[in-house]
Amino acid sequence: MGGKSSNGSGSKNNEPKNQGPWGQPPRGGNNNTPPELDELLRKSQQKLKQVLPGGFGPLGFVIVVALLFIGWLATGIYIVQPAEQGVVLRFGKAVATSLPGINYHLPYPIETVLTPNVLTVRQTSVGTNARTGQAESHMLTGDENIVDVNFTVFWRIKSDGATDYLFNVQQPSVTVKMIAESAIREIVGRSNLQPILTQARQRTEEDVKALMQSSLDGYVSGIEITQVQLQKVEPPAEVIDAFNDVQAAVIDQERMVNEAQAYSNQVIPQAEGNAQQIVQRAEAYKQSVVAEAAGQAARFISVYNEYAKAPEVTRDRIYLETMEKVYGRTNKIILDSDGNGVVPYLPLNELNKSNKGAN
């Protein structure tokens, strides 16, 4: 109670003019404390006395300390948003991670928390300076051509890589860009120009993505490459006209090759068909000749057998058959051997005309 009478409202007029909030004079005296601060401390002291009518006795001091301690503990409550992941630091060292929702860590300065966004997809452009719009570099292909490649890398923090992202990489965007430039140079350097410009674009994107992810995993960066998208792949502007001429010549060459191939596909089957027909006709002729020769041989053998039995008869029959074949298609004049003394009249002109007409 003595503390109550000494620090209560009744002793208010006896207090030093510049007394501090805890009943002691300010350090350094009145000359070292600005008047505004003295007034602020005086008002704060009066408000605390109204809350604690007993003044700043032992009990009041304990209550104030308890309230301050509870308030200090309450500063450890924090909320992690759905797209974020919490990383708890104890004296600057990562000790735990937290999921989205309401979480708690030991109050500052013992522990603090960082909440990086792990769902946002970031993008980094490579090949063109964002401020000047000019190409940053040229690349040499495997077939010794120069090409400009502009592409965009899409990346985000891995779901379990927030700690690695915060502490293993100082400048993530710069790191991603440097690794992307290195990867694209390696992939382009072992590829030919024409496939990169045409059918191999998707494969080039996949190869660059895989190589970048491998490098970032080697650094334990906590970064995931989601997509690599080629924007522009073309020769430098200084040689674009010459390159277009070469491309036109290549297209003409391919067109001529295709036309020749089409003609070949048309002519070769036709020639093969004609050859097959010739072979078939030759085979038929062969069989015909062989059959005819076999027939003649069989006929000769048959005639010979008959001749062996009756030579005279066979000889006469052969003679008559031969004469029949010889004279069968000619005009004939038959003279009677008994007409002696009669001069025959032979119409030779008419016979020659008739023979020509028959031929």
C-alpha positions in Angstrom: 0.0 0.0 0.0 3.0 2.2 0.6 3.8 2.0 -3.1 0.2 3.0 -3.8 0.4 6.2 -1.7 3.8 7.1 -3.1 3.0 6.5 -6.8 -0.8 7.2 -6.7 -2.8 10.2 -7.8 -2.3 11.9 -4.5 1.4 12.3 -5.1 1.0 13.5 -8.6 1.9 17.1 -7.9 5.1 16.0 -6.0 6.6 14.1 -9.1 9.6 15.6 -10.8 8.6 17.5 -13.9 10.4 15.3 -16.4 10.0 12.0 -14.6 10.1 8.9 -17.0 7.3 6.4 -17.5 8.7 4.1 -14.8 9.1 6.8 -12.2 12.8 7.6 -12.9 14.1 10.8 -14.4 15.2 10.5 -18.0 18.7 9.7 -18.8 20.9 12.6 -19.6 18.7 15.2 -17.8 16.1 17.6 -19.2 18.6 19.2 -21.4 19.1 16.0 -23.4 15.4 15.1 -23.9 13.3 17.0 -26.5 10.2 18.7 -25.0 7.9 16.7 -27.4 9.3 13.4 -26.1 8.8 14.5 -22.4 5.2 15.3 -23.2 4.7 12.0 -24.9 6.2 10.1 -22.0 4.0 12.0 -19.5 0.8 11.2 -21.4 1.8 7.6 -21.7 2.4 7.4 -18.0 -1.0 8.9 -17.2 -2.8 6.4 -19.5 -1.0 3.5 -17.8 -2.0 4.8 -14.4 -5.6 4.9 -15.5 -5.4 1.3 -16.7 -3.5 0.3 -13.5 -5.0 2.3 -10.7 -2.5 0.8 -8.3 0.3 2.5 -10.1 3.6 0.9 -11.1 4.0 -1.4 -8.2 5.3 -4.9 -8.5 2.0 -6.3 -9.6 1.6 -3.7 -12.3 5.1 -4.2 -13.5 4.5 -8.0 -13.8 1.2 -7.4 -15.7 2.9 -5.1 -18.2 5.7 -7.4 -18.7 3.3 -10.3 -19.2 1.3 -8.4 -21.7 4.4 -7.4 -23.6 5.6 -11.0 -23.6 2.3 -12.3 -24.9 2.3 -9.7 -27.6 5.8 -10.6 -28.6 4.8 -14.3 -28.8 1.8 -13.4 -30.9 4.1 -11.9 -33.5 5.1 -15.4 -34.5 1.7 -16.1 -36.1 1.8 -15.9 -39.8 -0.3 -17.0 -42.8 1.0 -18.8 -45.9 -1.1 -18.2 -49.0 -2.3 -21.1 -51.2 0.3 -20.3 -53.9 3.2 -19.9 -51.4 5.4 -22.1 -49.3 6.8 -20.9 -46.0 10.5 -21.3 -45.1 11.3 -20.8 -41.4 14.7 -19.3 -40.6 16.2 -19.6 -37.1 18.9 -16.9 -36.7 19.1 -16.8 -40.5 19.4 -20.6 -41.1 16.5 -22.5 -42.7 15.2 -25.1 -40.3 11.7 -25.9 -41.6 9.1 -25.4 -44.3 5.4 -24.8 -43.8 2.3 -25.4 -45.9 -0.4 -22.9 -46.9 -2.6 -21.8 -44.0 -2.1 -20.4 -40.5 1.3 -21.3 -39.0 3.6 -20.3 -36.2 7.3 -19.7 -35.6 9.2 -18.4 -32.7 9.0 -14.6 -32.6 11.6 -12.2 -34.0 14.6 -12.1 -33.8 14.8 -15.9 -33.0 12.9 -17.0 -36.1 11.6 -15.3 -39.2 9.8 -16.7 -42.3 10.0 -16.2 -46.0 7.1 -17.1 -48.3 8.1 -17.4 -51.9 5.4 -18.1 -54.5 5.9 -21.6 -55.9 3.0 -21.7 -58.4 3.7 -18.6 -60.4 5.3 -19.4 -63.8 8.1 -17.0 -64.5 9.6 -16.4 -68.0 13.0 -15.3 -69.2 13.7 -14.2 -72.8 17.0 -15.2 -74.4 18.5 -13.9 -77.6 17.3 -10.3 -77.6 18.1 -7.5 -75.3 14.9 -6.4 -73.6 15.8 -2.7 -73.6 17.4 -2.3 -77.1 15.6 -5.1 -79.0 18.8 -6.0 -80.7 20.2 -9.5 -81.0 22.7 -10.3 -78.3 24.7 -13.0 -80.1 25.0 -15.2 -83.1 25.3 -19.0 -82.9 27.3 -21.4 -85.1 25.5 -24.6 -86.2 27.0 -28.0 -86.7 27.2 -27.4 -90.5 29.1 -24.1 -90.0 26.2 -21.8 -90.6 25.4 -18.7 -88.5 22.0 -18.4 -87.0 20.1 -16.0 -84.6 17.9 -17.8 -82.1 15.4 -16.0 -79.9 13.5 -18.1 -77.4 11.6 -17.9 -74.1 12.1 -20.1 -71.0 9.2 -20.6 -68.7 10.1 -21.7 -65.2 8.9 -21.9 -61.6 10.0 -22.9 -58.1 9.7 -26.7 -57.4 7.0 -27.7 -55.0 9.7 -29.0 -52.6 12.5 -26.6 -53.7 11.7 -23.3 -51.9 14.6 -23.6 -49.6 17.1 -24.4 -52.4 15.7 -21.5 -54.4 16.2 -19.0 -51.6 19.7 -20.0 -50.5 21.5 -21.8 -53.3 20.9 -19.2 -56.1 21.6 -15.5 -55.6 20.0 -14.2 -58.8 17.6 -16.9 -60.2 16.6 -15.0 -63.3 20.2 -14.3 -64.3 21.1 -17.9 -63.6 18.3 -19.2 -65.7 19.3 -16.9 -68.6 23.0 -17.9 -68.5 22.2 -21.6 -68.4 19.7 -21.1 -71.2 22.3 -19.4 -73.4 24.8 -22.2 -72.7 22.3 -24.9 -73.4 21.0 -23.4 -76.7 24.6 -23.0 -78.0 25.4 -26.6 -77.2 22.3 -27.9 -78.9 22.6 -25.7 -82.0 26.3 -26.4 -82.2 25.7 -30.1 -82.8 22.7 -29.6 -85.1 22.4 -28.7 -88.8 20.7 -25.4 -89.8 18.0 -26.8 -92.0 16.4 -29.2 -89.5 16.4 -26.4 -86.9 14.5 -24.1 -89.2 11.9 -26.7 -90.2 11.0 -30.1 -88.8 13.4 -30.2 -85.8 12.2 -27.1 -83.9 10.2 -29.1 -81.3 13.0 -31.6 -80.8 15.4 -28.6 -80.3 13.1 -27.2 -77.6 12.9 -30.5 -75.8 16.7 -30.9 -75.9 17.3 -27.4 -74.5 14.8 -28.0 -71.8 16.3 -31.3 -70.7 19.9 -29.9 -70.7 18.8 -26.8 -68.7 17.0 -28.9 -66.1 20.0 -31.1 -65.8 22.3 -28.1 -65.1 19.9 -26.5 -62.7 19.5 -29.8 -60.8 23.3 -30.0 -60.6 23.3 -26.6 -58.8 20.4 -27.7 -56.5 18.6 -24.5 -57.5 15.1 -25.6 -56.7 14.0 -24.4 -60.2 11.9 -26.4 -62.6 11.8 -25.6 -66.3 8.3 -26.0 -67.5 8.7 -25.1 -71.2 11.2 -23.8 -73.8 9.6 -22.0 -76.7 11.6 -21.0 -79.8 10.4 -17.6 -81.1 12.7 -16.8 -84.0 15.3 -19.0 -85.8 16.8 -17.4 -88.8 20.2 -16.3 -90.3 21.6 -12.9 -89.5 20.0 -9.9 -91.3 23.3 -9.2 -93.1 23.1 -12.5 -95.0 19.4 -13.2 -95.1 19.1 -12.4 -98.9 21.9 -14.8 -99.8 20.4 -17.4 -97.5 17.0 -17.1 -99.1 18.6 -17.7 -102.5 20.3 -20.8 -101.2 17.0 -22.0 -99.7 15.2 -21.4 -103.0 17.9 -23.4 -104.8 17.5 -26.2 -102.2 13.7 -26.1 -102.8 14.2 -26.3 -106.6 16.6 -29.2 -106.1 14.1 -31.1 -104.0 11.4 -30.4 -106.5 13.5 -31.7 -109.4 14.4 -34.8 -107.4 10.8 -35.4 -106.6 9.8 -35.0 -110.2 12.6 -37.4 -111.3 11.5 -39.9 -108.7 7.9 -39.6 -109.9 9.0 -40.2 -113.5 11.1 -43.1 -112.4 8.2 -44.6 -110.5 6.1 -44.4 -113.7 8.7 -45.6 -116.3 10.2 -48.4 -114.3 7.0 -50.4 -113.8 6.1 -49.8 -117.5 9.5 -51.1 -118.6 9.2 -54.0 -116.3 5.8 -54.8 -117.7 7.1 -54.6 -121.3 10.0 -56.8 -120.4 7.7 -59.4 -118.9 5.5 -59.4 -122.0 8.6 -59.9 -124.2 9.7 -62.8 -122.0 6.3 -64.3 -122.2 6.1 -64.0 -126.0 9.6 -65.5 -126.3 8.6 -68.4 -124.0 5.5 -69.0 -126.1 7.5 -68.9 -129.4 10.0 -71.3 -127.9 7.3 -73.7 -126.9 5.7 -73.3 -130.4 9.0 -74.0 -132.2 9.8 -77.0 -129.9 6.3 -78.4 -130.4 6.5 -77.9 -134.2 9.9 -79.5 -134.3 8.7 -82.4 -132.2 5.7 -82.8 -134.5 7.9 -82.8 -137.6 10.3 -85.3 -136.1 7.4 -87.5 -135.2 6.0 -87.2 -138.7 9.4 -88.0 -140.2 9.7 -91.1 -138.0 6.2 -92.2 -139.1 7.0 -91.6 -142.8 10.2 -93.4 -142.4 8.5 -96.4 -140.8 6.1 -96.5 -143.8 8.9 -96.1 -146.2 10.7 -99.0 -144.7 7.7 -101.1 -145.3 6.9 -100.0 -148.9 9.5 -97.8 -150.4 8.0 -97.3 -153.8 4.5 -96.5 -152.6 5.8 -94.1 -150.0 8.1 -92.4 -152.4 5.2 -91.9 -154.9 2.9 -90.6 -152.1 5.5 -88.1 -151.0 6.1 -87.0 -154.5 2.4 -86.5 -155.1 1.9 -84.6 -151.9 4.8 -82.4 -152.7 3.5 -81.6 -156.2 0.1 -80.9 -154.8 1.6 -78.3 -152.5 3.7 -76.8 -155.3 1.1 -76.6 -158.0 -2.0 -76.2 -155.8 -1.8 -72.3 -155.9 -0.6 -71.8 -159.5 -2.3 -71.8 -162.9 -1.6 -74.9 -164.8 -1.6 -75.8 -168.6 -2.0 -79.4 -169.4 -0.8 -80.6 -172.8 -1.8 -83.8 -174.3 1.2 -85.7 -175.5 -0.9 -87.4 -178.2 -1.6 -84.1 -180.0 1.2 -84.4 -182.5 1.3 -81.8 -185.3 -0.9 -79.3 -183.5 0.7 -76.1 -182.5 -0.4 -75.2 -179.0 -1.5 -71.6 -178.2 -0.2 -70.4 -174.9 -1.7 -67.0 -173.6 1.4 -66.0 -171.7 0.3 -62.4 -171.1 -3.0 -63.4 -169.5 -1.2 -66.1 -167.5 1.3 -63.6 -166.1 -1.4 -61.2 -165.1 -3.4 -63.9 -163.4 -0.2 -65.1 -161.6 0.5 -61.5 -160.4 -3.1 -61.2 -159.2 -2.9 -64.4 -157.3 0.4 -63.4 -155.6 
